[in-house]
């Protein structure tokens, strides 16, 4: 497996979704006349931070802090996407013990194509609320009803996998009335929704099997529940299930995936 290709696939798929979401809903973001620090959560290798987010926010940002819980991603970001005013840092929003330094710090938080993996979203929103200044905003893009999610839950029901997967909720899904469900969650966590909109879309992903081989071991609590001798079989079966739900586009291992995206801009109360 080419690790860089897998990284590129993950970020390139998110790039299209992030770009289109910012173009359509970016005007809901307030432009504070006083420059503020801005956070990008789940920056992976920094490609989206530098090429998509930074050009749209640099004029009203004192600094952009881009975080990811994986050190290898941050090392790569510092190697290939380092620029002035962007700092890349290892930090786990959901699990860090050193959270005080993030409290009441940011004017805006961008969370793009990661919230679906961060369970529960209730805790994630609580964290974002603590990290934002008063009347700060979050801009979130959540992917749901993807082939990866569908295939995982199908697999979890099968006899051979059920003992290891059935009790693992590793995705947040909003397939039924997603706008209402997420707006309710926002209000319960002291956010005022500015816009919450879902839409069907497709993304083309190169080297898609490599991406799944990279992603699954990242979720250690889930991954450690599978016996070592079964882990490769799990990923291979998941890959095959996903590919049956996707459309082959061409080489290198390029597939088109249909999904639903939920875009939300909300203000901290």
N, C-alpha and C positions, 0 to 999 in steps of 0.2 A: 504494500500500500504506500502510495506517495502522500506523505502527511501534508505537504504544502498544497497539493491538488485538493485534498479533502478540505483544508482550511479555505482555499479559494472558492470552492463550491459553496460552502456554508455562507461565506460573506457575499458572494456574487448574487445568490438567490435573495438574500436580505437586501442587497443594494437596490435591486429593482423595486421591491416593495417599499423600502424606505424613501426612495426618490419620489415615487408616484404619490406617496402619502404626504410628504412635505409639500409637494407642488399643489396638492388639492386642499390641504388643511393647515398649512403653515401660517396662514393669515390669522388663525385663532390665537397664535402666540403673541403676547404683549411685548412690545419693545420698550424696555425700561430706559429712560434717559440717562440713568446712572448705571454704568457698566457693572456687571455682576459675574460671579463665577458660575460656570455651567457644567453639569455632569452628564457624561454618556456612560450608561450602565450596560455591561456586556459588549465591550468594544471588539472582542476577538483580536484580530491582528491590526486593528486601527484603520483599515481601509475605508470603512464607512465614516469613521470619525473625521479623518483628514479630507476625504474627497467629497463627501455628501453633506455632513453636518457643519463642519467648520466654515465653509464658504457662506453658509446662510446665517451664521450667528457671530462671526468674528468681529463685526463692527460694534456689538453690544456686549462683548465678553471680555472680562479682564484675564480670564484663564479658562481653559477647558480641561477638566479632569476626566480622563477616560479610564474606566476600570474593568477588570475581568478577574475572575477568581483563579484563572490558570496562569501560572508563571511563564510557561512556554509561549502562550499567546502574547503576553506583555513583552517578553524578550523580543519576539518577532516584530511587534508593533514599534518598539524602540529602534529596531534595526532598519525597518523599511518605510515607516510612516511618521517618523519624528519630525516635528516642525516647532518653531517658536509658538508659545501660547497653548500648546497641547502637552499635558503631562500624562504619561501612561503609568498606571499603578496597579499592583495586585491587591484586590479587595473583593471580599465575598459579601454582597449586600445582605444576603439571607442568613449568613452564619458567622460573620466576623464578631469577635469579642471586643475589638477596638473600635466601637461605633461612635464614641463621643466626639471624635474629631470631625465627623461628618454632620453632626446635628446643626440645624438652623443655618446652613452654609450656602445653599445654592439658590439662584434665581429661577433656573429651569433644569429639569431632568429629562433626558431623552432615553427611552427604553425601547429598543427596536428589535423585534423578533426574538425576544428571550423570555418574556413573561409567561408564555405557554409552558416553559420548562421549569418555572419557579413556583413550586407549590408549598403552601397555599398563596394565592394572589392577595388574600386578605392581609397576610403578614407583609408581603411585598409593598402593598400600598401604605401600610402603617410605617414601614421603613422610609418610604419616599416622603411621607408627610413629615417625619422627623428630620429628614435631610434638607427639606425646603425651607426657605424663609417664608414669612407670612405673605400670602398672595402670590407666592411662587407657583410655577406651573409644571405639570408633567405632560410629555408628549409620548404616547405609547402606541406601538404597533404590535398586535397580538395575532399570531397565526393559529388557526384552529381548523378542525376537520381535514387535516392533512393525511396523506397516504401513510406517513409514519405513525401517526396517532391511531388511525383506523387499524393498521396492521398489528400494532402492539396489543390493542384490546382484543382483537380476534385471537391472537396467539395466546393471550392470557387465559382464555376460556378453554383451551385444549388440555386434555388430561396430562400430557407430558410436561406442560409448562405451568399449569394451574397452581401447583404447590409453591412455586417460586414467584409468580407474577400476579396472582389474583388479588392480593391485598396491596399492591403497589400502585399508588396514584402518583404518577410522575408527570402528568400533563394537566393543565387547566384547560377545559374545553367549554366553549360557549356556542354550541351548535343550535340551541333553541332560544329564539328571541335574544340574541347576544347583546344588542344595545341596551335593552331593559335590564338584563342580568348584571351587566357591568356598571351601568349607571347607579343601580341600587347599591352595589358594592362600594362604589366611589363615595356615595353619600354617607354610607355607614362608617366610612373612614375619614370623614370631614373634608371631602373634596366637593367642589361645585363643578359639575360637568359643563364644559364649554361646547363640546361636540363629542358625540359617540356614534360612530357610523360603521356598519359592516358592509362588505362587498365581496363578491366572488372574483377570483383572479387566478392566473396561472403563472408559474415560474419555470424557466428552463434551467436545469441543473446538470453541469458537467461532472463526470467522475462521481456520480451519486453513490454507488456502492462504497467507495472510499470514505465518503462523508459519514455514512452510518457506522463504519468500522471505527472511525475516530470519535463519534459522538457518544455512543452507548457507554464505553468505559468511563466517560467523564462523570457519570451520575453514580458515584461510588456506593451510596447506600442501597440503591437498587441493584447495581452490578454485583456487589458482594453477596447478594442473596442467591445468585446463580452459581452452582458448582463449577469449579474451574474447567472441568472436562466437558462442560456443556456450553460454555460461553461462545465459542466459535460457531457452534451449531445454532445457537439463538440468533446471532447476528446474520448468518447466512439465510436462515429461514425468514427473518424479518426483511432482509434485502429482497428476497424472491417475492414475498407477499407485496411489498411496496411496488416493485416493478410491474406487477400484474395490474396495478391500479393507475399506472402512469403510461405516457405515450413516448415511445422511442423516437428521438429526433435525429440522432447521428452520433458520430464519434467526436470527442472521446467519451464514450459511455454517457451520452447526453440524453436526459429524459425530461419531459414536461409534466409538471405536477399541478393539478387543480387544488385549490384550497380556498378558505374563507379568511379574510383579514378583518380585524377589528381595530379601528383607529380611534384613539381617544385623546382629547386635550382637556385637562381639568385644572382648576385653580385651588390651591390650598386655602382652606378657611382658617 
